[in-house]
Amino acid sequence: MKKHENGFTLVELLVVIGILGILAGALFPAISSAMLKATMTAVQSKGRNIYMAIISANTDRAALSLANVWPRTKKVEGENTSDDIASKNYNNSTDYFWDLYDGENVGSDDHQPVADDFNLSMLSGAGVTANPGTQKLTDIYNMWTIAANVRDEIDDIVPVLVTRNFPCNQLYIKIDGKPDTTRIKATEIGKEYANPFGNKGFVMIRKGGGTLSMKTRDARPNVIYQGQSFDATTESTEIDPFCYLDPKKKVDPKQ
C-alpha cells in the first residue's frame, strides 16, 4: 500500500498566508489606534503631574508672599531674591524646566527643586528621549510647551501645557463669542516636532487642571476651548502678554 505524507501543499500554504495577511491588515488600524490612545494616556498623566507640581509650588510660595512659578518673559519687579525663578526671563520651556528642577545643582547637597514633585522623567516619553541625568537639559529631551505669563484671572479653559508637536500659534489669547470651528490642518501638527505622536494627536492640560487627549481629526478651536469665550490679554505694563514657550522658542497665540 502507498504511504501518503501529511502536511500542507504549497497552494494551501499560500492561501493561509494570504488570509493571515488580510486579517492583519484589517486589525492593524484598531491596534494602532489602541496603542496611540494608551501612549497619549501615559503622556497625559505626566502632564497632569507637572501641572500639579507647579500648583503645589505656587501654593507654598503664596504663603511666603512669593510670586508664582509659571514661567514669564519679563521678571517680576520687587522679587525677594535675584536668583529666584520668578526673577528670570524665559524664551523656551527647556530652560524653565531645568531651573524648576534646579538642574545646575543636581548631585550636590544644594540641590533644591523649586517644585518638589517635579522630575525630568516627566518631560520624556512617546518617542522623546529621556535625559540621561548626566548633562544639562536640552530640547531633544523635552516634549512640552508651557504657557508663560499665566495670571490667576485667566480662565480655566485655557491650555497651559501642550505636547510640543501641537503648533501653539493655532491657539488663542482671546475668543470673543463662538470659537472658530475650522479644523486645524494635520500638516501643521507634528510639522516641527515629530515626537510625540507626530500628526496623529496631542495632549493638553488646562489652567484649571482639566486634561485633553485628542486625535488630529477632531482638532478645532471650538472643541479645544469647549465652545467657550475667554480673554487672556492684559493691559498691565508689569507683565508681558500671555504666550507659549516650546522647547526652543517663544510662540505667540492668535489675537
N, C-alpha and C positions, 0 to 999 in steps of 0.2 A: 504493500500500500504506500502511495506517495505521501510524504510528510509535508504539511503546509506550515510556513513561517508565520508567526503572529506579528503584527505591527501595522503602522500606517504606510500607505503608499505616498509617493511624492505629491500627487494631486490632493490627497486628503490633508497632508501637512500644509500645503499652500492655502487650502480652504480655511483651516483652523487659524493660521497666521492672519489671513485676511479678516476673519471675524474678530479676532482679538484687536487688530488694528482699528476696525470700525468702532468697537466698544471703547477703546482707549480714546479715540478722537471725540466720541460722544461725551465721555466723562471728564475730559480734560478741562473744559470751561468751568464745570462745577467745582472740580478740585482746586483749580487756580483761584476761583472766587473765594472758596473757603479758606485757603492759605492766606490770601490777601486780607480777609476780614480778621483772621487770627493775629496777623502781624500788626495790623492797624490797632487792634485792641491792646496789644502789648505796648505799642508806642504811645497810645492814648494814656495808659497807666503811668508811663514815665513822665509825660507832660503834666498830668494831674499832680504827680509828686513834686515836680519842680514848682508848680503853682503853689501848692500847699507849703512848701519850704519858704517861699518868698513871703506869703501871707503871714506865716508864723514869725518870721524875722521882723516884718513890719509891726506886728502886734507887740513884740518885745521892745522894739525901738520907740514906739509911740509912748510907752510908759516913761521913757527917758527923754522925751521931747526931741528925739532924733528924726530926721526925715526918712521917708520910706526908701526901700532899696530897689524899687523899679529903676531901670537904667534911665539916664537923662542925657540929653545932648548939650545941656547947659547946667553947670553945677548950682546947687542951692546956696544962695548967699547966707552967710552967718552960721554955717555948719560948724559944729564944735571943733572937729579935727580935720586938718588938711588932707590926711591920707584916708579919710573915711570914704566909702564907696559912693555916698551921696555928694561928695565934693569932687567927683571926677566926671569928665565928659566922655561919652562913648559914641563911636560911629559904626560899631558892629557888635553882634551878640557874643562873639568868641571872647573878646577881651573882657566883656562884662561877666560872663560865666567863670572865667579864670579868676577874676577878683572876688566873685561871690564865693568861690571855693577857697580863697586865699592861697591860690596856687603857688605864689612865689615862696611860700613858707612850708610847702609840703615836705614832710620828712623831718622837720625840726620841731623843737619844743614850742616854737612861736606860732605853729600852725593853728589858726583860729578862723574857720569858715564863717562868713557873715551870716549864712543860713545854715543852721546846724544839720538839717536833714537833707542837704543837697550834696550830691557827689557827681563826679564826671561820667559815671556809667549811665546816667540819665540822658546824656547827650548822644549816645550811640545806639545802634540797632537798625534793623531793616535795611542792611547794606551799608550803613555808615559805620566805619571802623572805630573801635574803641581806642581811646587814648591809652598807651601802654603805661602811663603813670610815671614815666621817667623823663619826660620832656614837657615843655610848655604847650598848652592847648593851642591848636591851630584849627582853621576852618574845616579841614578834612575830617576832624573828629567831632563835629558839631552839627546836629541835624535840625536845630531850632532857630526860628526867627522869633524875636521877642519885641513887644511894644515898648516904646520909650516915652517918657514924659507922661506917665499914667497918673491921673489925679482921681481922688475919691469920688468926685461928682460925675465922672464918665460912666455912662450906662453899662449895666452888667452884661448886656448882649454883645458888646464889642470884643472881638478876639484879641487876646494879649499874648498867646503863644501859638505859633503856627509852624508846622513842619516846613523845612526850607524849600521843598520842591514847589510849594504854592507861591505864586507871584503876588506879593502883598501890595503891589501897585494896582491890583484889581479890587482891593478892599477900599473902604471909605472912611473919611474923617467925619463926615456928616451926611445924614439922609433926612431930608425934609419931605415927608409924605410917604408914598409907597416906594419901596426899594425896587431897583432895576430887576427885571425878570430875564434879561438876556443871559444865555448860557456862556460861561467863561470857556474860551477855546481850549481844547485839550492840548493844542500845540504850545500854549503858554505855560501850562502846568508841567513841571519837570523839564522845562527848556534849559534853565541854567544849572539846576541840580538834579542829576539823575536819581539820586537816592535821598530820602526813602521814597519808595512807591512809584518813581517815575511820573508818568502822566495818568496813572491808574486811580489815584485817590490822594487824600491828605487828611491831616488831623489838626484840630484847633481846640484851644482851651479858652473859654470866655472869661472876662473880667470877674463875673460873678461865680466862677468855678465850674460852670457847665462845660461839658465836653461835646465834641462833634467829630465823628469819623464819617467821611463822605467819599463816595466814588465820584470820579470826574464827571460822569454823565449827569449828575444832579447839581453840579456847581453853578449856582446862580446867586446873586446878591440877596434876592428875596428869601431864598432858602437859608443862606448863611446867617442872615440877620432876622430870620423868622418873621418876616413881614413888618418889622418894627422900624420906626424912625428914631434917630438919636443925634446928638451933637457933641462931638469931642473937641471942638475948637476952643480956643481960649483967647481972651483979649489981654491977658496979663503979660507984662514985659519981663516978669521974673522967671518965666518958664517958657521953653520952646514949644512949638506946636507938637501935638501927638503925631507919632510916626512909628515906623518899624525898623528894627536892626536885624538884618540877616547875618549869616556867619562872616561876611566880608564887607558889608557896606550898609549905609542908611537907605531906606526905601520909603518914599512918601506915598501915602494912600491918595485916592481920588478926592478931590474937593467936592 
